[in-house]
Amino acid sequence: MTDVPTTTKADWTSDQEVRWCPGCGDYSILTAVQMLMPDLDVRREDTVFISGIGCAARFPYYMNTYGMHGIHGRAPALATGLAMARPELHVWVVGGDGDMLSIGGNHLLHSLRRNVNLNILLFNNQIYGLTKGQYSPTSEIGKVTKSTPAGSIDEPFNPISVALGAEASFVARTHDMDRQHMMDMFRRAHDFPGAAFVEVFQNCNVFNDGAFGAITKKDKRASMLIPLEHGKPIRFGENNEKGVVINPQGSAEVVDVADVGESALLVHDETRQDPSLAFALSRLSAGPFEPTPIGVYRAVERSEYATEASKQLAMAQEQSGPGDLEALLHSRPTWEVS
Amino acid sequence: MTDTVPRTVGTQELNRLVVRFAGDSGDGMQLTGDRFTSASALFGNDLATLPEFPAEIRAPQGTLAGVSAFQVQVSDHDITTPGDAPNVLVAMNPAALRKELVHLEFGGTIIVNQDAFIERNLTKAGYDSDPLDDGSLDNYTLFKVPMTTITKEVCKDLGVKPRDAERSKNFFALGLLSWLYNRPAQPTLDWISAKFKRQQLIADANTAAFKAGMAFGETAELFDFTYEVKPAVLEPGTYTNVNGNTALSWGLVAASQQAKVPLFLGSYPITPASDILHELSQRKNFGVRTLQAEDEIAAVCAALGASFGGHLGITTTSGPGIALKGETIGLAVSLELPLLVINIQRGGPSTGLPTKTESADLMQAMYGRHGESPVPIVAAYSPSQCFFAAIEAARIALKYRTPVILLSDGYLANGSEPWLLPDVSTLPDLTVEFATGPNHTEEDGTEVFWPYLRDPETKARPWAVPGTPGLTHRIGGIEKEDGSGNINYEPDNHGYMVKLREERVAHIANDIPPTMLEGDIDDADLLVLGWGSTWGAITSAVMRAREEGRKVAHAHVTHLNPLPKDLGDIVRRYPKVLVPEMNLGQFCRIIRSEFLVDAQSVAKVEGVPFTAAELHSHINGVLDD
């Protein structure tokens, strides 16, 4: 597209008043998206945001694009139909951890498996916000909330592991305290031809304040966030003194580079077909209190669903010609009555 | 076989014939019935069919649970049902005989596969003694035919595996019936060679078995007569034999063509609706996109997403699926986008009777969503009419930008009848206009697009498809302000929008055909009021009552929401109103509450359709009351 008009953030901002709680992490995500859009070489009218229900799901109202605020959990399914009907559109799906991993978990899995060309942003705040503070499928065990006064007893999902297990071809993670990193990840998702899944650590300052503070605060990032960069050994730390290796058992492990030497470190390969290493990296951290990888875990191109579906239509028309209703009605044995 | 010279056998003419084929699920009875039907259709008979099969693909062999049956009525005149009691029962094993004999008319003909009547099978079927010899069938005309033996014999030199040879015995049965009832052989032979063109040995075995069946009839001195049902006098034109699901699928394709809007089907496999998914998946050259979704909810959501993208979004399912789709249908009510939701009803509740028919989802269609969530409802009434019902449902969805529920049922879906093919040039034009530019001017003179600014006549909002410049907008399930579509939670606004959505559906009554009304319209003592697949049985029953001199009228409703404007006058016009339904009186309840008339319900919820005889006796009962 060469003749896309130049736009600014303001062009992508709708006239609706934003109604998230003051201080919510969603504001910074919205800003990152609105700032990125003018750089993507796409038209507003070719861009669609689709959401389910939850705080995050209000997102489409604030984008000056086409948008649909659907029902709880079903955004990936609504978006799949739209993307199949109109493969030329840029379809974004926005939802929270309850929306996409609990009530709508099935649709997330299958949209990733099919590799429908969607950019799926999962705002993970590890809590139900809109329903006022129940634990979510990503809350840590022992979470005390209104619905779990004695502490939650179920194991949380690791969204990156879930996506990789669902055959996702693009999987990334970012957080709401780093606008540039968010923009980088969202751009990568947009550029990827297929289902692109981005987990965003997002702070809910009302019901789960500081859930990611131990790793995303400015002074913690160097030691607690492990940047994944394609083709580079995985290193982090205040002085880049830490690294990641794959141990003999096949698990990822944090080591002191001084102990093992740089050559022993895992060189990140986001294009690796086998998802095992990406999965191992997703298991490196048990939660937002340990060093946690961010960036693109996996970006492996494969057939995109809507494109393949369109190809089958084109092939059918090539083989049988365009549909002829009269011929269809006469396609089975007929007889004449005079 | 004593003799190879064809005997001279007399032919008797019948006006109509009802044959019921019954055997084990693996015996190919549906296929046999279907082939008998097709040959009869090509011969020019009118006909109607009733396939009945168990939910299990292969229930334990030889058991009552595994019996699969197919009933067909062929006639030389216009008929509307698959017949009350069969004249002929073909029973491939003892279980089939035991289970199906109850349907056979007194004195009817039984043709059995004698080879299957061995002790083990008799025990499985619960017979203490062999019914073929113990005199229990003395009130019927019984023909014992060693079908398996002869089939194996004629196949022995073909090089077919013994098991495949035995499996061809259904074609022996078909051949015998084809001879006995003078059905043309060629359509069946052609079908065999086309169907098994890549399995020559199977084709050879089936052909040999079929021909052996015909030859057996001719040479075995069992049958004194053959019978003939002459072609029916039907309206001139080109006919094909069609079942409801095929006709419905073709209607959807036709609607898409007539609207020039691509068809998108989101569906999840469910009996008895899956065949629509199968059929439409083969229509890719019509631009038809199908998605076999991960679940019922995804199926309807994808369809609604496609509708947002300017396609005719359709989802097909049965009652359990509708239960799951309810929230999304509500979203479509709020979004005011076209969406076709098709329910091929089956027995419920829960899994219920997946392969049996029932029409007990009317209240679910009317009220099965939360909030005030009105949806237009169209119901098909005969297999071939499913074609037009689909077009009509699509017309309403597209013109009025609303989800529409189309009700069919298992009986219509799988039952077939001859269909006078319509001239496609006479199909309605469903052309849709999409929004192309701003429709509202702000106070400061800015031209903007308001997604909920309506067409004053249809009350439909503009269909603005993503990709169209200048029309970017956001829609959602949250209550909105009319016109701008902005979120609005104000009490007055919600009250207004609730009434508006109600009115949007109600006023479609101005744009639907009047109620179908037949019989003694002017002076009937009784109105029989039906909807859906009861049409055939009601039509026959009313005809019989009128032939006896009773004054009866038949009204049949195709639009259940909104109801036709003339329906109130019709139900008040007659002294008595009888409402037969395959549920416990759901439509009857609507009629009573809507029009304050003392309509009486006749309910049958047994997984099988009404027979004309049953309804005839109800009609007489009410009139004599």
Interface residues (C-beta under 8 A of the other chain):
Chain A: S14 Q16 R43 R44 E45 D46 V48 I50 P60 Y61 M63 N64 T65 Y66 G67 M68 H69 G70 I71 R74 A77 L78 A79 T80 G81 L82 A83 M84 A85 R86 E88 L89 N106 H107 L109 H110 A309 Q312 L313 M315 A316 Q317 Q319 S320 G321 P322 G323 L325 E326 L328 L329 H330 R332 P333 T334 W335 E336 V337 S338
Chain B: S38 A41 L42 F43 G44 P187 P231 L234 E235 P236 G237 T238 Y239 T240 N241 V242 W250 V253 A254 Q257 P262 F264 G266 R283 K284 N285 F286 G287 V288 R289 L291 A293 E294 D295 I297 A298 C301 A302 A303 L304 G305 A306 S307 F308 G309 G310 H311 G313 E327 T328 G330 L331 L335 L420 L421 P422 V424 V465 P466 G467 T468 P469 G470 L471 T472 H473 R474 I475 G476 G477 I478 N486 I487
